[in-house]
Amino acid sequence: MGTKLMSVHPLPRAKAPEAKQLPTYAAEELTQGEDRALITLGDQTYILRITRAGKLILTK
């Protein structure tokens, strides 16, 4: 009794939608050379802070 080999073909991939380019902002530009900036969203105000370690913190 012989063994039959089956060939497996991958299914064609669906084309991924083109990635939309997100707006990019430099934190140093937002803070204008300082270590903090105020950011508003609707009627809420947030503080964006650059730490001494170079990390970003966003607080209400």
Backbone as ProteinMPNN parsed JSONL, in Angstrom:
{"seq_chain_A": "MGTKLMSVHPLPRAKAPEAKQLPTYAAEELTQGEDRALITLGDQTYILRITRAGKLILTK", "coords_chain_A": {"N_chain_A": [[0.853, -1.167, 0.0], [0.803, 2.1, -1.01], [1.877, 5.415, -0.002], [0.139, 8.422, -0.26], [1.02, 11.653, -1.136], [0.007, 14.806, -0.113], [-0.33, 18.005, -1.435], [-0.096, 21.14, 0.053], [-1.429, 24.282, -0.267], [-0.974, 27.656, 0.558], [-3.601, 29.899, 1.522], [-4.609, 32.736, -0.402], [-3.507, 35.895, 0.761], [-5.413, 38.518, 2.198], [-5.352, 41.868, 1.148], [-3.89, 44.229, 3.229], [-5.317, 47.2, 4.572], [-4.092, 50.413, 3.608], [-1.886, 51.939, 5.863], [-2.74, 54.701, 7.775], [-1.02, 57.709, 8.027], [-0.028, 58.875, 11.1], [-0.354, 61.956, 12.933], [2.64, 63.51, 13.996], [4.431, 64.722, 16.733], [7.032, 66.553, 18.254], [7.986, 66.235, 21.567], [9.534, 68.17, 22.795], [8.952, 70.385, 21.258], [6.256, 70.743, 21.85], [6.439, 71.42, 24.524], [7.914, 73.666, 24.352], [10.678, 73.918, 24.96], [10.628, 73.803, 27.704], [9.885, 71.778, 30.667], [7.296, 71.016, 30.844], [3.9, 71.008, 29.555], [0.626, 72.242, 28.854], [-2.208, 70.443, 27.9], [-5.248, 70.373, 26.25], [-8.416, 68.765, 26.148], [-11.49, 68.844, 25.011], [-13.301, 70.045, 27.678], [-11.417, 69.455, 29.544], [-8.203, 69.686, 31.123], [-4.883, 68.686, 30.758], [-1.624, 67.786, 31.991], [1.39, 67.543, 30.393], [4.414, 66.091, 31.005], [7.944, 66.081, 30.892], [10.215, 63.887, 32.152], [13.238, 63.797, 34.212], [14.548, 61.555, 33.424], [13.917, 61.408, 30.808], [11.417, 60.461, 30.065], [7.871, 60.469, 29.285], [5.065, 61.829, 30.96], [1.632, 61.96, 31.396], [-0.795, 63.711, 33.009], [-3.864, 64.408, 34.765]], "CA_chain_A": [[0.0, 0.0, 0.0], [1.638, 3.292, -1.128], [1.391, 6.629, 0.664], [-0.117, 9.544, -1.158], [1.41, 12.94, -0.583], [-0.9, 15.909, -0.449], [0.343, 19.302, -1.41], [-0.907, 22.153, 0.716], [-1.144, 25.609, -0.786], [-1.532, 28.678, 1.453], [-4.66, 30.73, 0.963], [-4.112, 34.087, -0.704], [-3.717, 36.864, 1.834], [-6.164, 39.725, 1.87], [-4.501, 43.061, 1.234], [-4.131, 45.078, 4.402], [-5.544, 48.589, 4.167], [-2.936, 51.291, 3.784], [-1.832, 52.555, 7.193], [-2.837, 56.151, 7.734], [0.081, 58.348, 8.742], [-0.481, 59.613, 12.282], [0.382, 63.191, 13.189], [3.78, 63.313, 14.888], [4.851, 65.959, 17.385], [8.183, 66.426, 19.154], [7.613, 66.684, 22.911], [10.258, 69.41, 23.073], [8.219, 71.475, 20.604], [5.025, 70.97, 22.614], [6.769, 72.078, 25.792], [8.675, 74.871, 23.991], [11.941, 73.944, 25.682], [10.415, 73.614, 29.153], [9.65, 70.363, 30.971], [5.847, 70.767, 30.95], [2.98, 71.702, 28.658], [-0.784, 71.961, 29.103], [-2.917, 69.906, 26.741], [-6.678, 70.354, 26.535], [-9.297, 67.884, 25.386], [-12.809, 69.286, 25.446], [-13.176, 70.982, 28.811], [-10.419, 68.906, 30.471], [-6.824, 70.108, 30.904], [-3.906, 67.694, 31.188], [-0.24, 68.256, 32.02], [2.389, 66.658, 29.799], [5.68, 66.399, 31.674], [9.127, 65.316, 30.511], [10.967, 63.615, 33.374], [14.7, 63.879, 34.083], [14.985, 60.338, 32.734], [13.524, 61.489, 29.406], [10.119, 59.798, 29.858], [6.718, 61.357, 29.256], [3.967, 61.538, 31.877], [0.45, 62.763, 31.125], [-1.672, 63.651, 34.176], [-5.027, 65.283, 34.74]], "C_chain_A": [[0.91, 1.246, 0.0], [1.022, 4.49, -0.389], [1.24, 7.72, -0.377], [0.282, 10.83, -0.461], [0.418, 13.999, -1.045], [-0.091, 17.195, -0.447], [-0.629, 20.319, -0.818], [-0.464, 23.516, 0.198], [-1.752, 26.636, 0.158], [-2.632, 29.467, 0.74], [-4.095, 32.103, 0.64], [-4.45, 35.045, 0.427], [-4.529, 38.044, 1.332], [-5.221, 40.913, 2.026], [-4.888, 43.877, 2.45], [-4.383, 46.498, 3.917], [-4.297, 49.427, 4.436], [-2.997, 51.958, 5.154], [-1.86, 54.072, 7.029], [-1.703, 56.728, 8.568], [-0.484, 59.169, 9.9], [0.286, 60.915, 12.421], [1.492, 62.922, 14.212], [4.238, 64.658, 15.418], [6.052, 65.669, 18.266], [7.772, 66.994, 20.506], [8.294, 68.002, 23.252], [9.584, 70.62, 22.409], [6.94, 71.791, 21.362], [5.306, 71.727, 23.902], [7.575, 73.36, 25.586], [9.936, 75.018, 24.834], [11.817, 73.799, 27.185], [10.217, 72.128, 29.422], [8.167, 70.02, 31.08], [5.081, 71.547, 29.886], [1.56, 71.336, 29.07], [-1.413, 71.49, 27.798], [-4.392, 69.846, 27.111], [-7.384, 69.382, 25.603], [-10.704, 68.178, 25.86], [-12.637, 70.298, 26.558], [-12.182, 70.491, 29.866], [-9.024, 69.416, 30.107], [-5.893, 69.072, 31.526], [-2.536, 68.338, 31.192], [0.646, 67.166, 31.418], [3.722, 67.053, 30.403], [6.774, 65.493, 31.141], [9.952, 65.131, 31.778], [12.47, 63.784, 33.125], [15.273, 62.669, 33.353], [14.575, 60.329, 31.26], [12.236, 60.755, 29.071], [9.026, 60.838, 29.844], [5.663, 60.883, 30.24], [2.836, 62.497, 31.548], [-0.492, 62.6, 32.327], [-2.802, 64.657, 34.012], [-4.869, 66.371, 35.752]], "O_chain_A": [[1.707, 1.42, 0.923], [-0.19, 4.558, -0.184], [2.091, 7.911, -1.246], [-0.091, 11.058, 0.69], [0.049, 14.065, -2.218], [0.728, 17.43, 0.441], [-1.815, 20.345, -1.149], [0.719, 23.854, 0.224], [-2.92, 26.514, 0.529], [-2.591, 29.671, -0.474], [-3.198, 32.583, 1.333], [-5.548, 35.006, 0.982], [-4.361, 38.506, 0.203], [-4.393, 40.946, 2.936], [-6.061, 44.177, 2.67], [-3.748, 46.956, 2.968], [-3.549, 49.169, 5.379], [-4.038, 52.48, 5.553], [-1.102, 54.643, 6.245], [-1.458, 56.281, 9.688], [-1.317, 60.052, 9.696], [1.463, 60.976, 12.063], [1.289, 62.186, 15.178], [4.412, 65.613, 14.661], [6.086, 64.647, 18.952], [7.266, 68.114, 20.581], [7.707, 68.854, 23.918], [9.638, 71.735, 22.929], [6.571, 72.956, 21.508], [4.514, 72.57, 24.324], [7.882, 74.06, 26.551], [10.229, 76.095, 25.354], [12.832, 73.681, 27.872], [10.363, 71.307, 28.517], [7.811, 68.879, 31.373], [5.53, 72.58, 29.39], [1.321, 70.24, 29.578], [-1.18, 72.065, 26.735], [-4.747, 69.326, 28.169], [-7.007, 69.203, 24.445], [-11.08, 67.811, 26.973], [-11.918, 71.287, 26.408], [-12.114, 71.052, 30.96], [-8.7, 69.563, 28.929], [-6.088, 68.64, 32.662], [-2.302, 69.319, 30.486], [0.648, 66.023, 31.874], [4.123, 68.214, 30.326], [6.57, 64.293, 30.957], [10.345, 66.112, 32.411], [12.914, 63.899, 31.983], [16.339, 62.744, 32.742], [14.847, 59.366, 30.543], [11.987, 60.455, 27.903], [9.212, 61.955, 30.327], [5.395, 59.686, 30.347], [3.051, 63.703, 31.432], [-0.934, 61.491, 32.627], [-2.714, 65.612, 33.24], [-5.75, 67.219, 35.888]]}, "name": "protein", "num_of_chains": 1, "seq": "MGTKLMSVHPLPRAKAPEAKQLPTYAAEELTQGEDRALITLGDQTYILRITRAGKLILTK"}
